[in-house]
C-alpha cells in the first residue's frame, strides 16, 4: 500500500481504507506504538469495524447485491472512517510525530497542508429527498455563506446526524430532544460528493436531524450549517 495524503485517504477507495485500518491495528511494538499510545480498546474497536466493513464489501461485490446490501456496506465504512478520523485526531497529533512515523502509519506528513488548504469559512446546507421507503437523501450539498472551496479541491463535508426513537443494536445513540448544534448529534460521516443517501430500515416515522460543515484535508473545520430535519418515510 502506498503512502497517502494525511487526510486524503478518506476518498481513495474502500480497499485502501481497509488496508490502512489494518495497518493501524497492527502497529508493531516499539517507539511508534508508544508515541501514538492508542488505547487497546480503540484498536479492538477499529479491528472489529474493519472486519465488518470487509465482510460487507465482499457481499456488495457479489452478483446478488441489492440496495439494502449497498447501504449496509456504506454504513459499515462510514463507521470505520469515523473511528479512523477519531484516532487520527486524538493520537497522531499529540505528541507530534516525525515524517518517519507518518510513513510507518501509511500517511504523508501534514506539514504543507495548512498553507495549501486554509481553514474553511463557508457554511454548508443541502436539500432533503426521499427516494424510497426508509431512505433519506441529502442532495445539492452546497455553500450558503462565505467562499465555497473549489469543486476539485481536497475539501470535504462532515455530515452530523442522529435519529429519535429507542436505541437499537445497530444504533445505541439516539436523540432525546431537538438538537441545537451539530455537536449534539451522535453520528458523523465525511463525504466529497454532492449527495449522500442514508438508509434507516425499520425507522419509519422517526425524525432524523442533519447538520453539515466543511473540513480541509487536515480535518480543520469550518462553521456549522443550519440544522436540517426530516421524518423517515
Protein Blocks (a to p, Z undefined) as FASTA:
>chain_A
ZZddfklmmmnojklmmmmmmmmmmocedjklmmnopafklmmmmmmmmmmmmmmmmmmm
pmkbcfklmmmmmmmmmmmmmmmmmmmmmmmmpccddfklmmmnopacfklmmmmmccdf
bdcddddddfbghiacdehiacfedjdddfkbcbdcddddddedjddfklmbccfbdcfb
fklpcbdcddfbfbdcdddehighiacddddddddfkopacddddddddddZZ
